[in-house]
Amino acid sequence: MKTEDRRVWHRQLLDALRPEARRGPLSRRALGADVVLAVLLTFVALVVAARFPGDGPVHVGPRVEYGVPEVPRPPVPGVILSEQESSPPWPLVVLSALPLAVRRRHPLAAFAVVMVGALGIGDRASWINVLTCVIGAYSAVMYSRHRAGAMAALVVAAVLAGFAFRRTDPVLPGWSSPAVVLLVAGVLAAVVRFGRRRLAAGRERFAELEQAQEEATRRAVEEERARIAAELHDVVTHNVSVMVIQAGAARKVMDTAPERSKQALLAVEAGGRAAMAELRHVMGLLAASDTGRPDGTADGLEPQPGLGRLDALVARVRATGTAVDVTVTLPPEGLPAGVDLAAYRVVQEALTNTIKHAPGADARVRIGCSGDRLEIEVTDTGAIRGAAQGDGNGRGLIGLRERLAVYGGELTAGPTPTGGYRIAATVPWRSE
């Protein structure tokens, strides 16, 4: 664990020493504000230096010890008082303020030039010179890409300021010396910068979470659409196929065998009613509220079909003239609802394919259990020669594979050696 902590500390140290990415260009408003601030501070510094030399946070003379009266300084021979308190050179005054015009574009360079100008002024520095140094220090720590370099420059500047003004006494108490003020400004800038980075990181994290939520919602919508499409395919294809076969049979025997035509039309009606019932069920699932039906009742929806309704399905298929042999062996405790629905859909799709693609064929349905797996097999004998065959796009089998995959099941489909077609599925029915 200690090794891991050292690695984390080492990585954080490298991140701190590594320069940050370049920021985008500053706005014209920000650049203009920096220029106006620098010009205004330069003007004030020149006025203060010309009219009030030495009027600042330091005052010229030996350090005053509390309780000891201050001894007046002896006059310097040949130098009048006005010359001793003469104004500092104006180029140094300009250097101590004007570089702040680029304090955000080149923060370290601006801070270095401002400090050189202030240190050059020395004991004749005024409060405006200290203010420009504080602004420069704040800008260096706040805006520099080189965080470690900015902090090192701040410490060096504080040491130089403390050395340069070591024999002077600040106007305010001792903790307000230029060195301490610079350090306080740098620490404040570091805190503000850290807070901004935390805020920016939080915003980025929020944006990522929002994007992930939108992506998850989009995937959920797509999955729901696919599920609805599969349900509608299962409901409509089988019943409509039965109705088409029965309607065609009724048309052929309408004149010669009215009774058979009547039976076929009744089968068409029954298939249509079954299709409408299942469509209402699917649409009810889409429109239902959290409490039940769209009309507010809780028990209006019929349950999803299962193998318990297999007899009705087989009866509709037999009504089309397709012979169906069914053998079902289920466990005594029954099947889970999802597996029961999946097994029903497999048989429904297989018999629908027989009606569409193998008219006149005989079908056989075998459902049984082998251990904890439910085995389903539906075969047909193939289409009678000359019979019209329907077209298909294989969407039903694809939907079945996806449905069975949810429960860990598998589906295989293909022609048999005798010319028929076989659909077989296995799905675990007993949860661990």
Residue pairs with C-beta under 8 A, 6 or more apart in sequence:
16 147
16 148
17 148
19 145
19 146
20 145
20 147
21 145
22 145
23 145
26 104
26 105
30 104
31 104
31 105
34 100
34 101
34 102
34 103
34 104
35 101
37 100
37 101
37 135
38 97
38 98
38 99
38 100
38 101
38 103
39 98
39 101
41 97
41 100
41 128
41 131
41 132
41 135
42 93
42 94
42 97
42 98
44 128
45 93
45 94
45 96
45 97
45 126
45 128
45 129
45 132
46 90
46 93
46 94
48 55
48 56
48 126
48 127
48 128
49 87
49 88
49 90
49 93
49 121
49 124
49 126
50 87
52 126
53 85
53 86
53 87
53 88
53 124
53 126
54 60
54 85
54 123
54 124
54 126
55 126
55 127
56 125
56 126
56 127
56 128
56 129
56 130
56 171
57 125
57 126
57 127
57 130
57 170
57 171
57 172
57 176
57 178
58 123
58 125
58 165
58 168
58 169
58 170
58 171
58 178
59 168
59 169
59 171
60 85
60 123
60 124
60 168
61 70
61 73
61 168
61 169
62 71
62 73
62 167
63 167
63 168
63 169
64 70
64 169
75 81
76 84
85 124
86 124
87 124
88 120
88 121
88 122
88 124
88 125
89 120
89 121
92 117
92 120
92 121
93 117
93 121
93 129
94 117
95 113
95 114
95 116
95 117
95 120
96 114
96 117
96 118
96 120
96 121
96 129
96 132
96 133
97 114
97 117
97 128
97 129
97 132
99 109
99 110
99 113
99 114
99 117
99 136
100 110
100 114
100 132
100 135
100 136
100 139
101 110
102 109
102 110
103 110
103 111
103 135
103 136
103 139
103 143
104 139
104 143
107 136
107 139
107 140
107 142
107 143
107 144
107 150
108 140
108 144
108 146
108 149
108 150
108 153
110 136
110 139
110 140
111 136
111 137
111 139
111 140
111 153
111 157
112 153
114 132
114 133
114 136
115 133
115 136
115 157
115 160
115 161
117 129
118 125
118 129
118 130
118 132
118 133
118 161
119 160
119 161
119 164
121 129
122 164
123 165
123 168
125 165
130 178
130 181
133 157
133 161
133 178
133 181
133 182
134 181
134 182
134 185
135 185
137 154
137 157
137 182
137 185
137 186
137 189
138 185
138 186
138 188
138 189
139 189
140 150
140 153
140 154
140 186
140 189
141 147
141 150
141 151
141 154
141 185
141 186
141 189
141 190
141 193
142 189
142 192
142 193
144 150
150 186
151 186
151 190
154 182
154 183
154 186
155 183
157 182
158 178
158 179
158 180
158 182
158 183
158 186
159 179
161 177
161 178
161 179
161 182
162 177
162 178
162 179
165 177
165 178
165 179
170 176
170 177
170 178
226 402
228 282
228 286
229 399
230 399
230 402
230 403
231 282
232 279
232 282
233 395
233 396
233 399
234 345
234 348
234 349
234 396
234 399
235 275
235 278
235 279
235 282
236 275
236 279
237 349
237 352
237 396
238 313
238 316
238 348
238 349
238 351
238 352
239 271
239 272
239 274
239 275
239 278
239 316
240 271
240 275
241 352
241 355
241 356
241 390
242 267
242 268
242 271
242 316
242 317
242 319
242 320
242 355
243 268
243 271
243 272
243 275
245 320
245 321
245 355
245 359
246 264
246 265
246 267
246 268
246 271
246 319
246 320
247 264
247 265
247 268
249 260
249 261
249 264
249 320
249 321
250 260
250 261
250 262
250 264
250 265
250 268
251 261
253 260
253 261
253 264
254 261
263 319
264 319
267 316
267 319
267 320
270 316
270 319
271 316
274 312
274 316
277 302
278 305
281 301
281 302
281 304
284 293
284 294
284 300
284 301
285 301
287 294
288 294
288 301
289 296
291 298
292 298
292 299
292 300
292 301
293 299
293 300
293 301
304 337
304 341
305 313
305 341
305 344
306 335
306 337
306 340
306 341
306 343
306 344
307 328
307 330
307 335
307 340
307 343
307 344
307 347
307 367
308 340
309 344
310 326
310 328
310 344
310 347
310 365
313 344
313 347
313 348
313 351
314 324
314 326
314 351
314 365
317 324
317 351
317 354
317 355
317 363
318 324
320 355
321 360
322 351
322 354
322 355
322 359
322 360
322 361
322 362
322 363
323 362
323 363
324 351
324 362
324 363
324 364
324 365
325 362
325 363
325 364
325 365
326 364
326 365
327 365
327 366
327 367
327 368
328 365
328 367
328 368
329 367
329 368
329 369
330 367
330 369
331 369
331 429
331 430
334 340
335 343
335 374
335 429
336 429
336 431
338 406
338 407
339 374
339 407
339 427
339 428
339 429
342 400
342 403
342 404
342 406
342 407
342 409
342 427
343 367
343 374
343 376
343 425
343 427
345 400
345 403
346 376
346 378
346 400
346 404
346 411
346 423
346 425
347 365
347 367
347 376
347 378
349 396
349 397
349 399
349 400
349 423
350 363
350 365
350 378
350 423
351 363
351 365
351 378
352 396
353 392
353 396
353 421
353 423
354 361
354 363
354 378
354 380
354 421
356 389
356 390
356 392
357 383
357 389
357 390
357 392
357 421
358 380
358 381
358 382
358 383
358 389
358 420
358 421
359 383
359 384
359 387
359 388
359 389
360 383
360 384
360 387
361 380
361 381
361 382
361 383
361 384
361 420
362 380
362 381
363 378
363 379
363 380
363 381
364 377
364 378
364 379
364 380
365 376
365 377
365 378
366 375
366 376
366 377
366 378
367 374
367 375
367 376
367 377
368 374
368 375
369 375
369 429
372 428
372 429
372 430
373 426
373 427
373 428
373 429
374 426
374 427
374 428
374 429
375 424
375 425
375 426
376 423
376 424
376 425
376 426
376 427
377 422
377 423
377 424
377 425
378 422
378 423
378 424
379 416
379 420
379 421
379 422
379 423
380 420
380 421
381 418
381 419
381 420
382 416
382 418
382 419
382 420
382 421
383 389
397 411
397 413
397 423
400 411
400 425
401 410
401 411
404 410
404 411
404 425
404 427
407 427
407 428
408 427
408 428
409 425
409 426
409 427
409 428
410 425
410 426
410 427
411 423
411 424
411 425
412 422
412 423
412 424
412 425
413 421
413 422
413 423
413 424
414 421
414 422
415 421
415 422
416 422
